[in-house]
Every structure is written in structure tokens, then in C-alpha cells.
Amino acid sequence: MLHSAKTRHRQREVDGLQVHYRESGVPSSTAVVLLHGAPSSSYSFREVLPVVGEYAYVVAPDIPGFGFSDAPTVEDYEYTYEQLSRVVDSLLDDLGVERYVLFVTDYSTPVGYFMATRRPERVLGLVVQNGNAHEAGLGQGWDSARRFWAEPTEENRAALPDWLTFEGTRDTYLAGVPDEVAQLHPPESWHLDWQRLSRPGTTEVYFQFFYDYRNHVARFGEIADYHAEHQPPCMVLWGRHDPAFDIAEVLAYHQALTTFEAHIYDAGHFLLETHAAEVADLLVTFTRDAFDRAGVRS
């Protein structure tokens, strides 16, 4: 039905926060949950939602601190991936979603893995797009981060790359990307990200995401155990010019997972900006297969 593929923009109060989310398809207890990276929002999924919504109920929230969701100051809110995963879980409970295919990328990867390890029976399939869950993906570019995590001094913070700027936001999209790929990126994406990120106090919120990433790295062993024990069907999607996460991460997923596929593109960190159509088609097929295995009608 044509109306099922329209994207709806909605707002709900969840755990004391106003959470903005986009949804498509007919509401159901089984869904596809799309979690964005930083410093972006559910806007990243604007081209994917109506396509997948033809076949399944799709929910893409703005993680608190980004997009149109509430962004309380770091003095007023505990920005940890575990805390934010509980907000997403509460939203899904409120929507009546019980089981789902989970799409994670970048900084939503820790959020998603807290959800998956806490309630593994809910995850029918796992899609990882330029998201890290192994040491293999953290190259030399993370050395200064590791030093800061071990000793969070002003000196070590000053040695970190200066990414909390307009230029740094733009480079998250374009750094290391060949000219012919860069020309495919719509510039409004990083302009919108910076408009949100430059709100008073929001860069410090983003920095808290970065600082809490150390706890995600400490959970790599637990995540490996989750992969080995629960064997979620997994699809890894990768932009090979990603300046943050090494492409070696792709094969790291292969080590523990038996139902695994990977698709590597001539793209950057924000793969959906240049390859949304390809990803949407793959996500439809992956979702149908995951629902079939679970005995779910889409």
C-alpha cells in the first residue's frame, strides 16, 4: 500500500525526554530499528525509510543529544551509551515493538550492542555500517584517544584531533574520500549537523559520547561472547574510505559469526549519503530473510 511507505515525523516523551523519531510502514510488534551515528540524526535514513517501509515497520529515533530530540546539558544528564540504549528500549516498548532487525553505525554501535546483549532474544538480525566492535578497527588514529581515556588530563585532551568544529564536522563526511565520491555528498548534511552541534553545550555532549567510547572498547570481549553464543544473522556494510575505522574491522565480524555477509563500497564514513539506494535494497532482502527465519510475516 502506498501510504505504508510514507515517512512520518513524530515526537514522544520517553524517560523524561522528548524523543523525535521517524517511522515508516504499518506499526507492528516486529520492526527494523535504525540508529544513526554522530554528529548526525535520523535524517541520515531519509532515503532508506520509505523503501524499507514498503515491507516492514521502520523506526529511526534521534538519539538524545542530537537531531530534534532533547539535548540536556552534561550537568543535567548522564550521557552514556548504556543510558541512551535504555531510552531507545523504552521508546520501542512504548511503540509496542518486541523484536527487530537492528541497524547500527558509528557511535550508535555501542548503543545497539547494549540493547542486544541485554535482551538478545529481541534481535532478529544485526546490520553494522561502519561501526566498530573489535580491536581490528581501531588503528593508530585512536592512539591519542587511548591516552586521554587512560589519563583524562587537559594536556591529553589538547592533543586530541580538533573535530568539534564546522571543518571537523565536514571532514567526518569527506576526509579521505576521492573527489568523484565527494561530489556525490549533499553539503546540506554537514551544515545541518553543525547547526545542531553548535547549539550551546552540545559540543560537550558530543565529547561525552567520545569519552564514554572507552567503555564500549572495554566491552569488546563481552560483545564477542554475544556473537559466539547468540549468532545473530549479520550484514556488514562499509565505506572503505572511512578515516575513523579501519577496513580490517569487516573481517573481524566474520571470526565468530556463522550467518554473515559483507558489502564494501567506494564511499566514506557516511555511506548512506552516497549509496542509500543500494543499502535500502540490501536491507529489504536482509529483513525479509530475518523475518522468514523467525516465522514473521512482513
C-alpha positions as CSV (number, residue, x, y, z in Angstrom):
1,M,0.0,0.0,0.0
2,L,1.3,3.4,-1.0
3,H,0.6,5.1,2.4
4,S,2.7,2.5,4.2
5,A,5.9,3.9,2.6
6,K,5.4,7.5,3.7
7,T,7.8,8.7,6.4
8,R,6.1,10.1,9.4
9,H,7.9,12.5,11.8
10,R,6.8,12.1,15.4
11,Q,7.7,13.0,19.0
12,R,7.2,11.1,22.3
13,E,8.2,11.7,25.9
14,V,10.4,8.8,26.9
15,D,12.1,8.5,30.3
16,G,11.5,12.2,30.9
17,L,12.9,13.3,27.5
18,Q,11.2,14.4,24.3
19,V,12.4,12.0,21.6
20,H,11.9,12.7,18.0
21,Y,11.7,9.8,15.6
22,R,10.9,9.0,12.0
23,E,8.8,5.9,11.1
24,S,7.5,4.3,8.0
25,G,5.4,1.3,7.3
26,V,2.5,-0.2,9.2
27,P,3.1,-0.2,13.0
28,S,3.9,-3.7,14.2
29,S,5.5,-5.7,17.1
30,T,8.2,-6.6,14.6
31,A,10.3,-3.8,13.1
32,V,13.5,-2.5,11.6
33,V,15.3,-0.1,14.0
34,L,17.7,2.3,12.5
35,L,20.2,4.0,14.9
36,H,22.2,7.0,13.5
37,G,25.8,8.0,14.2
38,A,27.3,11.2,15.4
39,P,27.1,14.1,14.8
40,S,24.1,13.3,12.5
41,S,20.5,12.2,13.2
42,S,17.7,10.2,11.8
43,Y,18.0,12.5,8.8
44,S,20.7,10.0,7.7
45,F,17.9,7.5,6.9
46,R,15.7,9.8,4.9
47,E,16.1,7.8,1.7
48,V,16.1,4.4,3.3
49,L,12.9,4.7,5.4
50,P,10.3,4.9,2.6
51,V,11.9,2.0,0.7
52,V,12.1,-0.4,3.7
53,G,8.7,0.9,4.9
54,E,7.1,-0.8,1.9
55,Y,8.0,-4.2,3.5
56,A,8.3,-3.6,7.3
57,Y,7.6,-1.2,10.1
58,V,10.7,1.0,10.4
59,V,11.7,3.3,13.4
60,A,14.6,5.7,13.3
61,P,14.9,7.8,16.5
62,D,17.1,10.8,17.1
63,I,19.4,9.7,20.0
64,P,19.0,12.3,22.8
65,G,21.6,15.0,22.3
66,F,21.2,15.0,18.6
67,G,18.6,15.9,15.9
68,F,15.3,17.1,17.2
69,S,15.4,15.1,20.5
70,D,16.1,16.8,23.8
71,A,19.7,17.7,24.4
72,P,20.0,18.4,28.1
73,T,23.4,19.7,29.3
74,V,26.0,17.3,30.6
75,E,25.4,18.7,34.1
76,D,21.8,17.7,33.9
77,Y,22.0,14.3,32.1
78,E,24.2,11.2,32.1
79,Y,25.3,10.7,28.5
80,T,26.5,7.1,28.5
81,Y,25.8,4.6,25.8
82,E,24.1,2.3,28.3
83,Q,21.8,5.1,29.5
84,L,20.9,6.0,25.9
85,S,20.2,2.4,25.0
86,R,17.6,2.3,27.7
87,V,15.9,5.3,26.2
88,V,15.7,3.6,22.9
89,D,14.4,0.4,24.5
90,S,11.8,2.5,26.3
91,L,10.7,4.1,23.0
92,L,10.4,0.7,21.4
93,D,8.4,-0.7,24.3
94,D,6.1,2.4,24.1
95,L,5.6,1.7,20.4
96,G,4.9,-2.0,21.0
97,V,8.0,-3.2,19.2
98,E,9.1,-6.6,20.6
99,R,11.5,-7.9,18.0
100,Y,13.5,-6.2,15.4
101,V,16.3,-6.1,12.8
102,L,18.8,-3.6,14.3
103,F,20.9,-1.2,12.2
104,V,23.8,0.5,13.9
105,T,26.6,2.7,12.7
106,D,29.4,4.8,14.3
107,Y,28.5,5.9,17.8
108,S,25.2,4.1,17.8
109,T,27.1,0.8,17.7
110,P,27.7,0.9,21.4
111,V,24.0,1.8,22.0
112,G,22.8,-1.1,19.8
113,Y,25.2,-3.6,21.5
114,F,23.9,-2.7,24.9
115,M,20.4,-3.4,23.6
116,A,21.4,-6.7,22.0
117,T,23.4,-8.1,24.9
118,R,20.7,-7.0,27.4
119,R,17.8,-8.6,25.5
120,P,19.3,-10.9,22.8
121,E,16.0,-12.6,22.1
122,R,14.7,-9.3,20.6
123,V,17.4,-9.1,17.8
124,L,16.3,-10.9,14.7
125,G,19.3,-9.6,12.7
126,L,22.2,-7.2,13.0
127,V,23.3,-4.7,10.4
128,V,26.5,-2.9,11.1
129,Q,27.5,0.1,8.9
130,N,31.0,1.5,9.6
131,G,30.6,0.6,13.3
132,N,33.4,-0.8,15.4
133,A,33.2,-3.8,17.9
134,H,36.7,-5.2,17.7
135,E,40.3,-4.0,18.2
136,A,40.9,-4.6,14.5
137,G,39.0,-1.4,13.5
138,L,40.9,0.9,15.9
139,G,44.1,1.9,14.1
140,Q,46.9,4.4,15.0
141,G,44.4,7.3,14.7
142,W,43.0,6.2,18.0
143,D,46.3,6.4,19.9
144,S,45.6,9.9,21.3
145,A,42.1,8.8,22.3
146,R,43.5,5.9,24.2
147,R,46.0,8.2,26.0
148,F,43.2,10.5,27.0
149,W,40.9,7.7,28.2
150,A,43.7,6.4,30.4
151,E,44.6,9.8,31.7
152,P,41.9,12.4,31.0
153,T,44.2,15.4,31.6
154,E,43.9,18.8,30.0
155,E,47.2,18.1,28.2
156,N,46.0,14.9,26.7
157,R,42.7,16.5,25.8
158,A,44.6,19.2,24.0
159,A,46.4,16.6,22.0
160,L,43.2,15.1,20.5
161,P,42.2,16.0,16.9
162,D,40.2,19.2,16.8
163,W,37.0,17.7,15.3
164,L,34.3,19.7,17.2
165,T,34.3,22.5,14.6
166,F,32.5,23.1,11.4
167,E,35.6,21.9,9.5
168,G,35.8,18.8,11.6
169,T,32.1,18.0,11.1
170,R,32.5,18.4,7.3
171,D,35.6,16.2,7.4
172,T,33.6,13.4,9.0
173,Y,31.9,13.2,5.7
174,L,34.6,14.0,3.3
175,A,38.0,13.2,4.8
176,G,39.9,10.6,2.7
177,V,37.1,10.4,0.1
178,P,38.1,10.6,-3.6
179,D,36.9,13.7,-5.5
180,E,34.4,11.7,-7.6
181,V,32.8,10.3,-4.4
182,A,32.9,13.7,-2.6
183,Q,30.9,15.2,-5.4
184,L,28.1,12.8,-4.5
185,H,27.7,14.1,-1.0
186,P,25.0,16.7,-0.5
187,P,26.6,19.5,1.5
188,E,23.4,20.3,3.5
189,S,24.1,17.2,5.6
190,W,27.1,18.6,7.4
191,H,25.7,22.1,7.5
192,L,22.6,20.7,9.3
193,D,24.8,18.6,11.7
194,W,26.9,21.7,12.5
195,Q,23.8,23.8,13.1
196,R,22.7,21.3,15.8
197,L,26.1,20.7,17.1
198,S,26.8,24.4,17.6
199,R,23.9,24.8,20.0
200,P,25.2,26.0,23.4
201,G,26.6,23.0,25.3
202,T,26.1,20.4,22.5
203,T,29.8,20.0,21.6
204,E,30.4,19.0,25.2
205,V,27.6,16.4,24.9
206,Y,29.3,15.0,21.8
207,F,32.6,15.0,23.7
208,Q,30.9,12.8,26.4
209,F,30.0,10.3,23.7
210,F,33.6,10.2,22.7
211,Y,34.8,9.8,26.3
212,D,32.3,7.0,27.1
213,Y,33.5,5.2,24.0
214,R,36.3,3.8,26.2
215,N,33.7,1.7,28.0
216,H,32.5,0.3,24.6
217,V,36.0,-0.7,23.8
218,A,36.2,-2.4,27.3
219,R,33.2,-4.5,26.3
220,F,34.7,-6.0,23.1
221,G,35.1,-9.3,24.9
222,E,31.5,-9.3,26.1
223,I,30.4,-8.5,22.5
224,A,32.5,-11.3,21.1
225,D,30.8,-13.7,23.6
226,Y,27.4,-12.4,22.4
227,H,28.3,-13.1,18.8
228,A,29.5,-16.6,19.6
229,E,26.6,-17.6,21.8
230,H,23.6,-16.0,20.1
231,Q,24.8,-15.9,16.5
232,P,22.7,-13.1,15.2
233,P,22.4,-13.1,11.4
234,C,24.8,-10.2,10.5
235,M,25.3,-8.0,7.5
236,V,28.3,-5.6,7.5
237,L,28.2,-2.5,5.2
238,W,31.3,-0.5,4.8
239,G,32.6,2.7,3.1
240,R,36.2,1.8,2.5
241,H,37.5,5.4,2.8
242,D,36.3,5.7,6.4
243,P,39.0,7.8,8.3
244,A,37.9,6.6,11.7
245,F,37.5,2.8,11.5
246,D,39.9,0.5,9.7
247,I,38.5,-1.8,7.0
248,A,40.1,-4.7,8.9
249,E,37.0,-4.4,11.1
250,V,34.9,-6.1,8.4
251,L,36.6,-9.4,8.6
252,A,36.7,-9.3,12.4
253,Y,33.0,-9.8,12.4
254,H,33.5,-13.0,10.3
255,Q,35.5,-14.6,13.1
256,A,32.6,-15.5,15.4
257,L,29.5,-15.3,13.2
258,T,28.2,-18.1,11.0
259,T,25.5,-16.2,9.2
260,F,27.5,-13.3,7.8
261,E,27.7,-11.2,4.7
262,A,29.7,-8.1,3.9
263,H,29.4,-5.3,1.2
264,I,32.2,-2.8,0.8
265,Y,31.7,0.4,-1.2
266,D,33.8,3.1,-2.7
267,A,32.5,5.5,-0.1
268,G,33.3,7.3,3.2
269,H,32.1,7.1,6.8
270,F,28.6,8.3,5.9
271,L,27.8,5.5,3.4
272,L,24.1,6.4,3.2
273,E,24.9,9.8,1.8
274,T,26.2,8.3,-1.4
275,H,24.8,4.7,-1.5
276,A,21.3,4.9,0.1
277,A,19.6,3.1,-2.7
278,E,22.0,0.2,-2.6
279,V,21.8,-0.1,1.1
280,A,18.0,0.1,1.1
281,D,17.7,-2.8,-1.3
282,L,20.1,-4.9,0.7
283,L,18.2,-4.0,3.9
284,V,14.9,-5.1,2.4
285,T,16.4,-8.5,1.4
286,F,18.1,-9.0,4.7
287,T,15.0,-8.1,6.7
288,R,12.8,-10.4,4.7
289,D,15.3,-13.3,5.3
290,A,15.5,-12.5,9.0
291,F,11.7,-12.3,9.4
292,D,11.3,-15.6,7.5
293,R,13.8,-17.3,9.8
294,A,11.8,-16.0,12.8
295,G,8.5,-17.0,11.2
296,V,7.3,-13.4,10.9
297,R,5.2,-12.1,8.1
298,S,6.3,-8.8,6.7
